[in-house]
């Protein structure tokens, strides 16, 4: 019989015979069992989850800083003061528009840094000019909506005040995350989205360290699809 003419019964019958069955069953009753997935985050306090988030991030070559809201501008300023990584040349910075950045005085603080030649704040009215700025910027600074301790992942939604280019095009992504928004697993994130009832943005980037791929001969190459360097700034 030609392969294309075989029925499902033709394929399943030999398997059924090997299992000692007289024939293929008409239906299969669901077995009864009790099963609960065990997670490495079970039983951890929130403080321990934040520590796990940092530890897992450092495993995937993410530099992690921790600071208070009052010290946020200084903390990010210290990251960009080295200029272009590896060369120390002058750099440009593109930032999301965010009230928390304004309250921290971040934009002005970045402009005062010696090696920062230009600071662009994402402007919903500027259109493609925002993308052009992100394309040549060394640093892109965003305020994420949270982090996942288990995988050291940050959630970066797009919005009129923060286009996807800010976190994807610059050489270095500085992702700010509130310690209070760090949860245990991806399940907790998706459950939160579902329970909120809010409409999701056009895109939510789940970022776990620098862009990397090992598609070619299993050789790890970084920076192919996004930033080569990532910094997490945890605001406590």
C-alpha positions as CSV (number, residue, x, y, z in Angstrom):
1,X,0.0,0.0,0.0
2,X,1.3,3.5,-0.9
3,X,2.3,5.7,2.0
4,X,-0.1,8.4,0.9
5,X,-3.1,6.0,1.1
6,X,-2.5,4.9,4.7
7,X,-5.1,5.6,7.3
8,X,-4.6,6.5,10.9
9,X,-5.6,3.0,11.9
10,X,-2.9,1.6,9.6
11,X,-0.3,3.6,11.5
12,X,-1.6,3.0,15.0
13,X,-2.4,-0.7,14.7
14,X,1.2,-2.0,14.8
15,X,1.9,0.2,17.9
16,X,-1.2,-1.2,19.5
17,X,-0.1,-4.8,18.8
18,X,3.4,-4.1,20.2
19,X,1.7,-3.0,23.4
20,X,-0.3,-6.2,23.6
21,X,-3.7,-4.7,22.7
22,X,-6.2,-6.7,20.8
23,X,-7.0,-3.6,18.7
24,X,-7.0,0.1,18.6
25,X,-9.1,1.5,21.4
26,X,-12.1,3.6,20.5
27,X,-11.4,6.0,23.3
28,X,-8.8,6.4,26.0
29,X,-9.8,7.2,29.6
30,X,-7.9,10.0,31.2
31,X,-5.7,8.7,34.1
32,X,-6.1,10.1,37.5
33,X,-3.1,11.8,39.0
34,X,-2.0,14.6,41.2
35,X,0.7,16.7,39.8
36,X,2.0,20.1,40.7
37,X,5.0,21.6,38.9
38,X,7.8,22.4,41.4
39,X,9.5,25.7,40.8
40,X,13.0,26.8,41.9
41,X,11.3,30.0,43.2
42,X,8.9,28.2,45.5
43,X,9.1,29.4,49.1
44,X,11.4,32.3,48.3
45,X,10.8,35.7,49.9
46,X,10.5,38.8,47.6
47,X,14.0,39.9,48.7
48,X,15.3,36.5,47.7
49,X,13.6,36.8,44.3
50,X,15.3,40.1,43.7
51,X,18.7,38.5,44.6
52,X,17.9,35.6,42.3
53,X,17.1,38.1,39.5
54,X,20.5,39.7,39.9
55,X,22.4,36.4,40.2
56,X,20.7,35.0,37.0
57,X,21.3,38.2,35.2
58,X,25.1,38.1,35.9
59,X,25.2,34.5,34.5
60,X,24.1,35.8,31.1
61,X,26.6,38.7,31.1
62,X,24.4,41.5,32.4
63,X,25.9,44.1,34.6
64,X,23.6,44.9,37.5
65,X,23.5,48.0,39.7
66,X,21.1,48.6,42.6
67,X,20.2,52.1,43.8
68,X,17.4,54.2,45.4
69,X,15.1,56.3,43.3
70,X,16.9,59.4,44.5
71,X,20.2,58.0,43.2
72,X,18.9,56.8,39.8
73,X,20.3,59.7,37.7
74,X,23.8,59.3,39.3
75,X,23.7,55.5,38.8
76,X,22.9,55.7,35.1
77,X,25.3,58.6,34.7
78,X,28.1,56.5,36.1
79,X,27.3,53.8,33.5
80,X,27.5,56.2,30.5
81,X,30.5,58.1,31.7
82,X,32.9,55.6,30.1
83,X,31.6,56.7,26.7
84,X,31.6,54.1,23.9
85,X,32.6,50.7,25.5
86,X,36.1,49.7,24.7
87,X,37.1,53.0,23.0
88,X,36.1,55.7,25.5
89,X,34.9,57.9,22.7
90,X,32.1,60.4,22.9
91,X,28.6,58.8,22.8
92,X,25.0,59.6,22.2
93,X,22.1,58.5,24.5
94,X,18.5,58.0,23.7
95,X,16.0,57.8,26.5
96,X,12.3,56.9,26.9
97,X,10.0,59.6,28.0
98,X,9.1,58.8,31.6
99,X,8.0,60.9,34.5
100,X,10.2,58.9,36.8
101,X,13.2,59.9,34.7
102,X,12.1,63.5,34.9
103,X,11.7,63.3,38.7
104,X,15.1,61.8,39.1
105,X,16.6,64.6,36.9
106,X,18.1,62.0,34.6
107,X,18.0,63.9,31.3
108,X,19.9,66.9,32.7
109,X,22.3,64.7,34.5
110,X,23.2,62.8,31.3
111,X,23.8,66.1,29.4
112,X,26.3,67.1,32.1
113,X,28.4,64.0,31.5
114,X,31.7,64.9,29.7
115,X,31.6,62.1,27.1
116,X,27.9,62.4,26.3
117,X,27.7,64.5,23.1
118,X,23.9,64.3,22.7
119,X,20.8,63.2,24.7
120,X,17.6,62.4,22.8
121,X,14.3,62.0,24.7
122,X,11.7,60.0,22.7
123,X,9.2,62.3,21.3
124,X,5.8,60.9,20.0
125,X,5.6,63.8,17.6
126,X,9.0,63.4,16.1
127,X,8.3,60.2,14.1
128,X,11.2,58.6,12.4
129,X,13.6,61.1,13.9
130,X,13.4,59.0,17.1
131,X,14.5,55.9,15.2
132,X,17.3,57.8,13.6
133,X,18.6,58.9,17.0
134,X,18.4,55.4,18.4
135,X,20.2,54.0,15.4
136,X,23.4,56.1,16.1
137,X,23.1,56.1,19.9
138,X,25.5,54.1,22.1
139,X,23.1,53.9,25.0
140,X,19.3,53.3,25.1
141,X,17.7,53.9,28.5
142,X,14.2,52.5,29.3
143,X,12.0,51.9,32.3
144,X,10.7,48.4,32.2
145,X,7.4,47.2,33.6
146,X,9.0,44.4,35.7
147,X,11.4,41.5,35.9
148,X,11.3,37.7,36.1
149,X,13.6,36.2,38.8
150,X,13.9,32.7,37.3
151,X,15.3,33.8,34.0
152,X,16.6,37.3,34.7
153,X,14.1,38.7,32.1
154,X,12.8,42.2,31.9
155,X,9.5,43.2,30.2
156,X,9.7,46.1,27.9
157,X,6.4,47.2,26.2
158,X,6.3,49.7,23.4
159,X,4.3,52.9,23.8
160,X,4.1,56.3,22.2
161,X,6.7,57.4,24.8
162,X,9.0,54.5,24.3
163,X,9.3,52.9,20.9
164,X,10.9,49.5,20.5
165,X,14.0,51.2,18.9
166,X,15.2,52.5,22.3
167,X,15.9,49.0,23.6
168,X,16.8,47.3,20.3
169,X,19.0,49.6,18.2
170,X,21.7,51.1,20.6
171,X,24.9,49.3,21.4
172,X,24.1,49.2,25.1
173,X,20.6,48.9,26.7
174,X,20.2,50.3,30.2
175,X,17.0,48.7,31.6
176,X,15.6,50.2,34.8
177,X,13.4,47.9,36.9
178,X,11.7,48.5,40.2
179,X,12.5,45.9,42.7
180,X,8.9,45.8,43.7
181,X,7.9,44.7,40.2
182,X,10.1,41.6,40.1
183,X,8.1,38.3,40.1
184,X,9.1,34.7,40.2
185,X,8.3,33.2,36.8
186,X,6.8,34.0,33.3
187,X,3.6,32.4,34.5
188,X,3.2,35.2,37.1
189,X,3.7,37.8,34.4
190,X,1.1,36.3,32.0
191,X,-1.3,35.8,34.8
192,X,-0.9,39.5,35.7
193,X,-1.6,40.6,32.1
194,X,-4.7,38.4,32.0
195,X,-6.1,39.5,35.3
196,X,-5.5,43.2,34.6
197,X,-8.0,43.2,31.7
198,X,-5.9,45.9,30.1
199,X,-5.3,46.0,26.3
200,X,-1.8,44.8,25.5
201,X,0.6,47.1,23.5
202,X,1.6,46.3,20.0
203,X,4.7,44.6,21.3
204,X,6.2,43.5,24.6
205,X,9.9,42.6,24.5
206,X,11.0,40.0,27.0
207,X,14.7,40.7,27.3
208,X,17.2,38.3,29.0
209,X,20.6,39.8,28.6
210,X,22.5,40.8,25.4
211,X,21.3,39.8,22.0
212,X,22.9,36.4,21.2
213,X,22.6,33.5,18.7
214,X,24.4,30.2,18.2
215,X,22.7,29.2,14.9
216,X,25.9,28.8,13.0
217,X,28.0,25.8,14.2
218,X,26.8,26.4,17.8
219,X,29.2,29.4,18.0
220,X,27.8,32.1,20.3
221,X,27.7,35.5,18.6
222,X,26.4,38.5,20.5
223,X,24.8,41.7,19.2
224,X,23.3,40.2,16.0
225,X,19.7,41.1,16.7
226,X,20.1,43.8,19.3
227,X,22.4,45.4,22.0
228,X,25.8,43.8,22.7
229,X,25.8,45.0,26.3
230,X,22.9,45.2,28.8
231,X,22.8,46.9,32.2
232,X,20.0,46.3,34.7
233,X,19.4,49.1,37.2
234,X,17.3,47.8,40.1
235,X,15.5,50.6,41.9
236,X,14.9,49.7,45.6
